[in-house]
Amino acid sequence: MTTSFDAMWADLEPVGRDPRGGYRRFAWTDADALLRDWFTAEAQRRGLTTAVDRAGNQWAWWGEPSGGTKGVVTGSHLDSVPNGGAFDGPLGVVSAFAAVDLLRSRGHAPARPIGIVNFGDEEGARFGIACAGSRLLTGALPVGRALALTDADGVGLAQALGRLGRPEPAADPEALDRVGTFVELHIEQGRMLTRPVGVATEIWPHGRWRVTLAGEANHAGTTPLDDRRDPMLDLAALITEARAAAAAHDVLATVGKVEVDPNGVNAIPSQVRAWLDCRGADPDAVAAVLADLGRFAPRQESWTAATVFDPALAARLSGLLGDAPLLPTGAGHDAGILAAAGVPTAMLFVRNPTGVSHSPAEFAELADCHTGVVALADVLAELTR
């Protein structure tokens, strides 16, 4: 088991490396194509049946869901944020294949099919919608809106999916109906865990908003300060007011992405576009932050309500894993989208000793990763007896 995990992890290590550090594995790009080829090859090496649904997500099946017998599915995603770490997403996919290897080495004969999934564009780094693949699958992302999405180069989501032979993205209720239970293993994105593995209880509500700040382009060397309409000053105000509002309402708010036109050193910008991420345990508190920022006219791009994972399932898995700690998370996941769609869902977290995520410094000890594989295999065995 450890050998198969280590070998797969080594295979993925060079894919999508960014010269500036970390990874740039944006959905449906050349780097993502290599990752998808890797997924297919690993599935075929194990004799698993592969498929791509109408939303562009990859599936591998040990056994075939049919006749009302739904499968137990595990997996995560392979895409990354800009300059992201190695573990967020890929840990869950690699661990899924390694868990199947471990189950087979134990002689486990699953009474229900076991599936492995690689969800597309979970991070939303390319098209701005987090968990785009699972949202499309479940219908949470309307097709009309999906077709209107473009990346920074003006490439549409439909065009990107066309590389997979899926030029018309759509919900896929048939593919979703094959999933009886979903268990996602993921690196912890914080430092709450004191043991190698924990079980998630809920995902905080969270959303993304776009703010457009208008200015007037002019020469940086000839325009008097009093004559300027500089949207960068409005951006500075947005950032500081978002921080103050978040502190006042006990939530988290981040302005993490900015586009400046024309983005010249010696030019006063004509326009700035900024993206605000806001999340917290209390949705009313998140709404209060947006109300405080109302003068900036933030436009909502996505919103995910609080997701409470099946309490009975979480308690069952915690007990199975030796009373593994139960903990909430402020990070969104495909597991949350499936849970909101009515699929019984659970999440396992592998300890992150630094608490750092969405960064090249993201880290998990190899021994903890191996423990996570064993835990996932134990869960899959329990759910497919």
C-alpha positions as CSV (number, residue, x, y, z in Angstrom):
1,M,0.0,0.0,0.0
2,T,2.7,2.5,1.0
3,T,4.7,1.5,-2.1
4,S,1.7,2.3,-4.4
5,F,1.0,5.6,-2.7
6,D,4.6,6.7,-2.8
7,A,5.0,5.7,-6.5
8,M,1.8,7.6,-7.5
9,W,2.8,10.6,-5.5
10,A,6.2,10.7,-7.2
11,D,4.5,10.4,-10.6
12,L,2.4,13.5,-9.9
13,E,5.2,15.6,-8.3
14,P,6.5,17.2,-11.5
15,V,3.2,17.8,-13.3
16,G,2.2,21.5,-13.4
17,R,5.2,22.8,-11.5
18,D,5.2,26.6,-11.6
19,P,8.7,28.2,-11.9
20,R,7.6,30.7,-9.2
21,G,6.9,27.9,-6.7
22,G,4.1,25.5,-6.1
23,Y,1.7,24.3,-8.8
24,R,-0.4,25.8,-11.6
25,R,-2.8,23.0,-12.5
26,F,-5.7,24.9,-13.9
27,A,-8.7,22.9,-15.1
28,W,-8.8,21.7,-18.7
29,T,-5.3,23.0,-19.6
30,D,-2.3,21.1,-20.8
31,A,-1.2,20.3,-17.2
32,D,-4.7,19.1,-16.4
33,A,-4.7,16.9,-19.5
34,L,-1.6,15.2,-18.1
35,L,-3.2,14.7,-14.8
36,R,-6.3,13.2,-16.4
37,D,-4.2,10.9,-18.5
38,W,-2.5,9.8,-15.2
39,F,-5.9,9.1,-13.6
40,T,-7.1,7.0,-16.6
41,A,-3.8,5.1,-16.6
42,E,-4.0,4.3,-12.9
43,A,-7.6,3.1,-13.3
44,Q,-6.8,0.9,-16.2
45,R,-3.8,-0.5,-14.4
46,R,-6.2,-1.8,-11.8
47,G,-8.8,-3.0,-14.3
48,L,-11.3,-0.3,-13.3
49,T,-14.0,0.9,-15.7
50,T,-13.5,4.6,-16.6
51,A,-16.0,7.2,-17.7
52,V,-16.3,11.0,-18.1
53,D,-19.6,12.6,-17.2
54,R,-21.4,15.4,-19.0
55,A,-19.8,17.9,-16.6
56,G,-16.3,16.8,-17.4
57,N,-15.6,14.8,-14.2
58,Q,-13.6,11.5,-14.4
59,W,-14.9,8.3,-12.8
60,A,-13.3,4.9,-12.2
61,W,-15.3,2.0,-11.0
62,W,-14.5,-1.3,-9.2
63,G,-17.7,-3.0,-10.0
64,E,-20.6,-1.5,-11.9
65,P,-23.6,0.3,-10.2
66,S,-26.8,-1.1,-11.7
67,G,-30.2,-2.2,-10.8
68,G,-30.6,0.1,-7.9
69,T,-27.3,-0.9,-6.3
70,K,-25.4,2.4,-5.9
71,G,-21.7,2.7,-5.3
72,V,-19.6,4.1,-2.5
73,V,-17.4,6.8,-4.1
74,T,-14.2,8.4,-2.9
75,G,-11.8,10.8,-4.5
76,S,-11.3,14.6,-4.8
77,H,-9.7,16.8,-7.5
78,L,-6.4,17.3,-9.2
79,D,-6.5,21.0,-10.2
80,S,-4.9,23.8,-8.1
81,V,-5.1,27.4,-7.2
82,P,-2.3,29.6,-8.6
83,N,1.0,28.6,-7.1
84,G,-0.9,26.1,-4.9
85,G,0.5,23.2,-2.8
86,A,0.9,19.6,-3.7
87,F,-1.7,18.1,-1.3
88,D,-5.0,20.0,-1.7
89,G,-7.0,17.6,-3.9
90,P,-4.4,15.2,-5.2
91,L,-4.0,13.6,-1.8
92,G,-7.6,12.4,-1.9
93,V,-7.3,11.0,-5.4
94,V,-3.9,9.2,-4.9
95,S,-5.2,7.9,-1.5
96,A,-8.3,6.5,-3.2
97,F,-6.3,4.4,-5.6
98,A,-4.0,3.3,-2.8
99,A,-7.0,2.4,-0.6
100,V,-8.3,0.1,-3.4
101,D,-4.9,-1.5,-3.6
102,L,-5.0,-2.1,0.2
103,L,-8.5,-3.5,0.1
104,R,-7.5,-5.9,-2.7
105,S,-4.4,-7.0,-0.7
106,R,-6.7,-7.8,2.2
107,G,-8.9,-9.9,-0.1
108,H,-11.9,-7.6,0.4
109,A,-14.8,-8.4,-1.9
110,P,-17.0,-5.3,-1.9
111,A,-20.8,-6.0,-1.8
112,R,-21.3,-2.6,-3.4
113,P,-19.3,-1.0,-6.2
114,I,-16.5,1.3,-5.2
115,G,-15.9,4.4,-7.4
116,I,-13.1,6.9,-7.6
117,V,-13.7,10.4,-8.9
118,N,-11.6,13.3,-10.1
119,F,-13.8,16.4,-10.0
120,G,-13.0,19.2,-12.5
121,D,-12.2,22.8,-11.6
122,E,-12.8,22.4,-7.9
123,E,-10.7,25.4,-7.1
124,G,-12.4,27.7,-9.6
125,A,-9.0,29.2,-10.4
126,R,-9.7,29.3,-14.1
127,F,-13.4,30.2,-14.5
128,G,-14.1,31.8,-11.1
129,I,-16.7,29.3,-9.9
130,A,-15.5,27.0,-7.1
131,C,-16.4,23.3,-7.4
132,A,-17.6,23.9,-11.0
133,G,-17.4,20.2,-11.9
134,S,-19.5,19.0,-9.0
135,R,-21.9,22.0,-9.3
136,L,-22.5,21.2,-13.0
137,L,-23.0,17.5,-12.2
138,T,-25.6,18.2,-9.6
139,G,-27.3,21.1,-11.4
140,A,-26.3,23.6,-8.8
141,L,-24.5,25.5,-11.6
142,P,-27.1,26.3,-14.3
143,V,-26.0,25.4,-17.8
144,G,-26.7,28.9,-19.1
145,R,-24.4,30.5,-16.5
146,A,-21.7,27.9,-17.2
147,L,-21.8,28.7,-20.9
148,A,-21.3,32.3,-20.1
149,L,-18.1,31.7,-18.1
150,T,-14.7,32.7,-19.6
151,D,-11.2,32.5,-18.3
152,A,-8.6,35.3,-18.3
153,D,-7.8,34.7,-21.9
154,G,-11.4,34.8,-23.1
155,V,-11.7,31.0,-23.5
156,G,-15.2,29.8,-22.7
157,L,-15.9,26.9,-20.4
158,A,-17.7,25.1,-23.2
159,Q,-14.6,25.5,-25.4
160,A,-12.4,24.1,-22.6
161,L,-14.6,21.1,-22.1
162,G,-14.6,20.6,-25.8
163,R,-11.1,19.2,-25.4
164,L,-12.7,16.3,-23.6
165,G,-15.4,15.8,-26.2
166,R,-17.9,17.6,-23.9
167,P,-18.6,20.8,-25.8
168,E,-22.0,21.2,-24.1
169,P,-21.6,21.1,-20.3
170,A,-24.6,19.9,-18.6
171,A,-25.9,18.3,-15.4
172,D,-25.7,14.6,-15.3
173,P,-28.4,13.1,-13.0
174,E,-27.6,9.6,-14.3
175,A,-24.0,9.8,-13.2
176,L,-25.0,11.3,-9.9
177,D,-27.5,8.6,-9.3
178,R,-24.7,6.0,-9.3
179,V,-23.4,7.5,-6.1
180,G,-24.9,6.1,-3.0
181,T,-22.3,7.5,-0.5
182,F,-19.4,9.8,-1.0
183,V,-16.3,10.0,1.2
184,E,-13.7,12.6,0.4
185,L,-10.2,12.5,2.0
186,H,-8.5,15.8,2.1
187,I,-5.6,17.6,3.8
188,E,-6.7,19.6,6.8
189,Q,-6.6,23.3,6.0
190,G,-5.8,24.5,9.4
191,R,-4.1,23.2,12.6
192,M,-7.0,21.7,14.6
193,L,-5.9,18.1,14.3
194,T,-3.6,16.6,16.9
195,R,-4.0,13.1,15.5
196,P,-3.2,11.9,12.0
197,V,-6.8,11.7,10.8
198,G,-10.1,13.4,11.7
199,V,-13.7,13.5,10.5
200,A,-15.5,16.6,9.2
201,T,-18.7,17.7,10.7
202,E,-19.6,20.7,8.5
203,I,-18.5,23.3,6.0
204,W,-19.0,26.9,6.9
205,P,-21.1,29.0,4.5
206,H,-19.0,30.9,2.0
207,G,-19.1,33.0,-1.1
208,R,-17.3,35.0,-3.7
209,W,-18.1,38.5,-4.9
210,R,-16.7,40.7,-7.7
211,V,-16.2,44.4,-7.3
212,T,-15.6,46.7,-10.3
213,L,-14.0,50.1,-9.4
214,A,-14.1,52.7,-12.2
215,G,-11.4,55.4,-12.6
216,E,-10.0,57.5,-15.4
217,A,-6.8,56.5,-17.2
218,N,-4.2,59.2,-17.3
219,H,-0.4,59.9,-17.2
220,A,1.3,59.1,-13.9
221,G,3.9,61.8,-14.5
222,T,1.7,64.7,-15.5
223,T,-1.7,64.4,-13.8
224,P,-1.9,66.5,-10.5
225,L,-3.0,64.5,-7.5
226,D,-6.2,66.6,-7.1
227,D,-7.2,65.9,-10.7
228,R,-6.9,62.1,-10.5
229,R,-9.7,59.5,-10.4
230,D,-7.5,56.6,-9.3
231,P,-9.4,53.4,-8.6
232,M,-6.4,52.0,-6.8
233,L,-7.4,54.2,-3.8
234,D,-10.8,52.6,-3.9
235,L,-9.2,49.2,-3.9
236,A,-7.2,50.1,-0.9
237,A,-10.3,51.2,0.9
238,L,-12.1,48.0,-0.1
239,I,-9.3,45.9,1.3
240,T,-9.1,47.7,4.6
241,E,-12.8,48.0,5.1
242,A,-13.3,44.3,4.3
243,R,-10.7,43.5,7.0
244,A,-12.4,45.7,9.5
245,A,-15.9,44.4,8.8
246,A,-14.7,40.8,9.0
247,A,-13.2,41.5,12.4
248,A,-16.3,43.3,13.6
249,H,-18.6,40.4,12.6
250,D,-16.2,37.5,13.5
251,V,-15.8,36.0,10.0
252,L,-13.1,35.8,7.4
253,A,-12.8,38.1,4.4
254,T,-10.1,38.2,1.8
255,V,-9.4,40.3,-1.3
256,G,-7.1,37.8,-3.1
257,K,-7.5,38.5,-6.8
258,V,-7.1,41.8,-8.6
259,E,-7.1,42.8,-12.3
260,V,-5.9,46.3,-13.2
261,D,-6.5,48.1,-16.6
262,P,-4.2,49.0,-18.3
263,N,-1.8,47.7,-15.6
264,G,1.1,50.0,-16.6
265,V,3.7,51.3,-14.1
266,N,3.4,54.9,-15.4
267,A,-0.4,54.9,-16.0
268,I,-3.3,55.8,-13.6
269,P,-5.7,52.8,-14.0
270,S,-9.0,53.2,-15.8
271,Q,-10.5,50.3,-13.9
272,V,-9.8,47.8,-11.2
273,R,-11.7,44.5,-10.7
274,A,-11.3,42.8,-7.4
275,W,-12.7,39.5,-5.9
276,L,-13.8,39.2,-2.4
277,D,-14.0,35.9,-0.5
278,C,-16.0,35.9,2.7
279,R,-16.9,33.0,4.9
280,G,-17.7,32.2,8.5
281,A,-19.8,29.9,10.8
282,D,-22.8,32.4,10.8
283,P,-24.3,33.2,7.4
284,D,-25.9,36.3,8.9
285,A,-22.5,37.6,9.9
286,V,-21.2,37.1,6.3
287,A,-24.2,39.0,5.1
288,A,-23.4,41.8,7.5
289,V,-19.9,42.1,6.1
290,L,-21.4,42.5,2.6
291,A,-23.8,45.1,3.9
292,D,-21.0,47.1,5.4
293,L,-19.3,47.0,2.0
294,G,-22.4,48.0,0.1
295,R,-20.9,51.2,-1.3
296,F,-18.6,49.1,-3.4
297,A,-21.5,47.3,-5.0
298,P,-20.2,43.8,-4.7
299,R,-21.7,41.4,-7.2
300,Q,-22.2,37.8,-6.0
301,E,-20.5,35.2,-8.2
302,S,-21.1,32.2,-6.0
303,W,-22.6,31.3,-2.6
304,T,-22.6,28.0,-0.8
305,A,-24.8,27.7,2.3
306,A,-23.6,25.9,5.4
307,T,-23.2,22.2,4.8
308,V,-23.7,19.8,7.7
309,F,-22.4,16.3,6.9
310,D,-24.6,13.4,7.8
311,P,-24.1,13.4,11.6
312,A,-24.8,9.7,12.0
313,L,-22.3,8.8,9.3
314,A,-19.7,11.1,10.8
315,A,-20.2,9.6,14.2
316,R,-20.0,6.1,12.7
317,L,-16.7,6.8,10.9
318,S,-15.2,8.5,13.9
319,G,-15.9,5.4,16.0
320,L,-14.6,3.1,13.3
321,L,-11.3,5.1,13.3
322,G,-10.8,4.9,17.0
323,D,-12.8,8.0,18.1
324,A,-11.2,10.2,15.5
325,P,-11.6,13.9,16.2
326,L,-14.7,15.6,14.8
327,L,-14.0,19.1,13.4
328,P,-15.6,21.7,11.1
329,T,-13.9,23.5,8.2
330,G,-14.1,26.9,6.6
331,A,-12.9,25.5,3.2
332,G,-15.3,24.5,0.5
333,H,-15.2,21.0,-1.1
334,D,-16.9,18.9,-3.7
335,A,-18.2,16.8,-0.8
336,G,-20.2,19.8,0.3
337,I,-21.8,20.1,-3.1
338,L,-22.8,16.4,-3.2
339,A,-24.1,16.6,0.4
340,A,-26.3,19.6,-0.6
341,A,-27.6,17.5,-3.5
342,G,-28.8,14.9,-1.0
343,V,-26.0,12.4,-1.3
344,P,-24.9,10.9,2.1
345,T,-21.4,12.3,2.5
346,A,-18.5,12.3,4.8
347,M,-15.0,13.8,4.8
348,L,-11.7,12.6,6.3
349,F,-8.9,15.1,7.1
350,V,-5.2,14.3,7.2
351,R,-3.2,16.3,9.7
352,N,-1.4,19.4,8.4
353,P,1.3,20.3,10.9
354,T,1.8,23.8,9.6
355,G,-1.8,24.7,8.9
356,V,-0.8,26.3,5.6
357,S,-2.8,25.6,2.5
358,H,-3.2,27.1,-1.0
359,S,0.5,27.7,-0.8
360,P,3.7,25.9,-1.8
361,A,4.3,25.5,1.9
362,E,1.3,23.2,2.2
363,F,2.5,19.9,3.9
364,A,1.5,16.6,5.4
365,E,3.9,14.0,6.9
366,L,4.3,11.0,4.7
367,A,3.5,8.7,7.7
368,D,0.2,10.6,8.2
369,C,-0.6,10.2,4.5
370,H,-0.1,6.5,4.8
371,T,-2.4,6.5,7.9
372,G,-5.0,8.4,5.9
373,V,-4.9,5.6,3.2
374,V,-5.5,2.9,5.9
375,A,-8.3,5.0,7.4
376,L,-9.9,5.5,4.0
377,A,-9.6,1.7,3.2
378,D,-11.2,0.9,6.6
379,V,-14.1,3.3,5.8
380,L,-14.6,1.8,2.3
381,A,-14.5,-1.7,3.7
382,E,-17.1,-0.8,6.3
383,L,-19.4,0.8,3.8
384,T,-19.2,-2.0,1.3
385,R,-19.6,-5.1,3.5
